[in-house]
């Protein structure tokens, strides 16, 4: 299964993931019963890596399903894969499952998260305090990844919210060049894969036809070139993590690509 943007070295992900897919399906079922969604408190944090997800309100004129899309399975699964495919130590609960937390942009606990992720940001609304918190977070060294939004309307809506925190004149948005270090943080990938939701139909990867036919990895960087914000548009990387145990064909088609890109992004965030 060797698609565009894959190197021979990247194929090791398939074997490692396939060997654990049954175990992960069990973790996911346990996760549904175990998870009690709440915002993080200081005592949640340890010295090891912990996946942090942004909680946000939806705008009335937005385009997105909300902060909880892919939650909690994606958060758990990518944490497990990060621990298996890298030397990263993750925080675990007493039963061995990965600990993951929810934070808001105006929450002081966000500064304990070197990496945070948003899902479906095309529907988000940021008030002045949240915008202020987002700017403070990235300027103090944090890394935001916004994933899973499709089409031009969702893109325009998200950018309008983002500009409340990071004005265009100070923080231009750019397309990540193919020689960007994120693409080779661990696995060598040539651009962002287009990953659809499970059930779209094999052979199709664009969820909104011609309007979302081209996936993008866009970013905002500081004056030193460090990436502050990563935006994966016209693709759903998180679904490749969430759905890995739901359908073997979907997993083989999209899981390795999604994990390779995702682990690269997390490792970049932790090391830059």
C-alpha positions in Angstrom: 0.0 0.0 0.0 2.3 2.8 -1.2 0.5 6.0 -2.0 1.7 9.4 -3.0 4.1 11.1 -0.6 5.4 7.9 0.9 9.0 6.7 1.1 10.2 3.2 1.7 11.2 4.2 5.2 7.6 5.3 6.0 6.2 1.8 5.3 7.4 0.6 8.7 4.4 2.4 10.2 2.0 -0.1 8.5 3.6 -3.1 10.2 3.8 -1.5 13.6 0.2 -0.2 13.5 -1.3 -3.4 12.1 0.2 -5.5 14.8 -1.6 -3.5 17.5 -4.9 -2.6 15.8 -6.9 -5.2 17.8 -5.5 -4.1 21.1 -6.3 -0.5 20.2 -9.9 -1.3 19.4 -10.2 -2.6 22.9 -8.7 0.6 24.3 -11.2 2.6 22.3 -14.1 0.8 23.7 -12.8 1.3 27.2 -12.3 4.9 26.4 -15.9 5.5 25.6 -17.0 4.2 29.0 -14.2 5.8 30.9 -14.1 9.3 29.6 -15.8 12.0 31.7 -15.2 15.2 29.8 -14.0 18.1 32.0 -11.5 20.9 31.7 -8.0 20.2 33.0 -6.7 21.2 36.4 -3.1 21.6 37.5 -3.0 18.2 39.1 -3.7 16.5 35.8 -0.2 17.3 34.4 2.9 15.3 34.8 6.3 15.5 33.2 5.5 13.2 30.3 3.6 14.0 27.1 -0.1 14.4 27.3 -2.5 15.2 24.4 -4.3 18.5 24.9 -7.5 19.3 23.0 -9.0 22.8 22.7 -12.6 23.3 23.8 -14.3 26.1 22.0 -17.8 27.5 21.4 -19.4 27.3 18.0 -20.3 30.4 16.1 -23.8 30.7 14.7 -22.4 31.4 11.2 -19.7 28.8 11.4 -19.1 25.6 9.5 -18.1 22.7 11.8 -19.3 20.0 14.2 -17.7 21.3 17.3 -14.6 20.7 19.5 -15.6 17.1 20.4 -15.4 15.6 16.9 -12.9 12.7 17.0 -12.8 12.9 20.8 -11.7 10.9 22.8 -10.6 8.1 20.6 -8.3 10.1 18.4 -6.6 11.6 21.5 -6.0 8.2 23.0 -4.9 6.4 19.8 -2.4 8.9 18.7 -0.9 9.1 22.2 -0.4 5.3 22.2 1.1 5.3 18.7 3.4 8.2 19.7 4.7 6.0 22.6 5.1 3.0 20.3 6.7 4.6 17.3 9.0 7.1 19.1 10.9 7.3 22.3 8.3 9.7 23.8 7.0 8.8 27.2 3.3 9.5 27.6 1.3 10.1 30.8 -1.0 7.1 31.6 -3.9 6.5 33.9 -3.8 3.8 36.6 -5.2 1.3 34.1 -2.4 2.0 31.6 -4.6 4.0 29.2 -3.2 7.3 28.0 -4.2 10.4 29.9 -5.5 13.3 27.7 -7.0 16.7 28.7 -9.2 19.5 27.6 -8.2 23.1 27.8 -9.5 26.5 26.6 -7.5 29.3 25.2 -8.2 31.6 28.2 -7.4 28.8 30.7 -4.0 29.1 32.5 -3.6 25.3 32.2 -3.0 25.7 28.5 0.6 26.8 29.4 1.3 23.3 30.6 0.6 22.0 27.1 3.4 22.4 24.6 1.0 21.1 21.9 -2.7 21.7 21.5 -5.2 20.5 18.8 -8.5 21.9 17.5 -10.9 19.9 15.4 -13.3 21.5 12.9 -12.1 25.1 13.6 -14.3 26.3 10.7 -17.1 26.5 13.3 -15.3 28.1 16.1 -15.9 31.4 17.9 -13.2 33.2 19.9 -14.1 36.0 22.3 -11.5 38.7 23.2 -10.2 36.8 26.2 -9.8 33.6 24.2 -8.0 35.5 21.4 -5.7 37.1 24.0 -5.0 33.7 25.5 -4.2 32.1 22.1 -1.7 34.9 21.3 -0.1 34.6 24.7 0.1 30.8 24.3 1.9 30.7 21.0 4.2 33.6 21.9 5.3 31.8 25.0 6.3 28.7 22.9 3.0 26.8 22.4 2.0 25.1 19.2 -1.6 25.0 17.9 -2.7 22.5 15.2 -6.2 23.1 13.6 -7.5 20.1 11.6 -10.6 18.9 9.8 -12.3 21.7 8.0 -13.3 21.6 4.4 -14.1 24.2 1.7 -13.5 27.9 1.3 -16.3 29.1 3.7 -14.9 27.1 6.6 -11.4 28.4 5.8 -12.5 32.0 5.7 -14.4 31.7 8.9 -11.5 30.2 10.8 -9.1 32.8 9.5 -11.4 35.6 10.7 -11.4 34.1 14.2 -7.6 33.5 14.1 -7.0 37.1 13.1 -8.5 38.3 16.4 -5.4 36.8 18.0 -2.8 36.9 15.3 -3.3 39.9 12.9 -2.4 39.5 9.3 0.3 42.2 9.3 2.3 40.5 12.0 1.5 36.9 11.4 1.2 36.0 7.7 -0.1 32.6 6.7 2.0 30.5 4.3 1.8 27.1 2.7 4.4 24.8 4.2 7.1 24.2 1.6 8.0 20.6 0.9 11.4 21.0 2.5 9.9 22.2 5.8 11.4 20.2 8.7 8.0 19.1 9.9 7.8 16.7 6.9 10.8 14.8 8.1 10.7 15.1 11.9 10.6 11.3 12.0 8.9 9.9 8.9 9.6 11.3 5.5 6.4 12.5 3.9 5.9 14.7 0.9 3.1 17.0 1.9 -0.2 16.6 3.7 -2.4 13.6 2.8 -6.0 14.0 2.1 -8.0 11.8 4.5 -11.8 11.7 4.4 -14.2 10.7 7.0 -15.0 7.0 7.3 -17.9 6.1 5.1 -17.3 8.6 2.3 -16.5 5.8 -0.1 -13.2 4.4 -1.3 -11.8 6.1 -4.3 -13.1 9.5 -3.0 -11.0 11.6 -0.6 -12.5 15.1 -1.1 -15.5 15.6 1.2 -16.8 18.6 -0.8 -16.0 17.7 -4.3 -14.1 20.1 -6.4 -14.2 22.8 -3.8 -12.0 20.8 -1.4 -10.1 18.7 -3.9 -6.7 20.0 -2.8 -5.5 19.5 0.7 -3.3 22.1 2.3 -0.9 22.3 5.2 -0.6 26.0 6.1 1.2 27.7 8.9 2.1 30.8 10.9 5.7 31.2 12.1 7.5 33.6 14.4 10.5 35.8 13.3 12.9 32.9 13.8 10.9 30.6 11.6 9.4 28.4 14.3 6.0 27.2 13.4 3.4 28.6 15.9 0.2 27.4 14.1 -0.4 24.4 11.8 -3.6 24.3 9.8 -4.5 21.1 7.8 -7.3 22.2 5.5 -9.4 19.9 3.2 -8.4 16.9 5.1 -9.2 15.1 8.4 -6.0 13.7 9.9 -7.7 13.1 13.2 -10.2 10.6 11.7 -7.3 8.4 10.6 -6.5 8.1 14.4 -10.1 7.9 15.7 -11.2 5.2 13.2 -8.2 2.9 13.1 -10.1 0.0 14.7 -13.4 0.5 12.8 -12.6 -0.7 9.3 -9.5 -2.6 8.2 -9.7 -1.3 4.6 -9.9 2.3 5.9 -7.1 1.8 8.3 -4.7 0.4 5.7 -5.6 3.2 3.2 -5.3 6.1 5.6 -4.0 5.1 9.0 -0.3 5.0 8.2 -0.4 8.3 6.3 -2.3 10.0 9.1 -0.1 8.7 11.9 3.1 9.5 10.0 2.0 13.1 9.5 0.6 13.4 13.0 3.6 12.1 14.8 5.8 14.4 12.7 3.7 17.3 13.7 3.8 16.4 17.4 7.5 15.8 17.4 8.1 19.1 15.6 6.0 20.9 18.3 7.9 19.2 21.1 11.4 20.0 19.7 11.1 23.5 18.3 
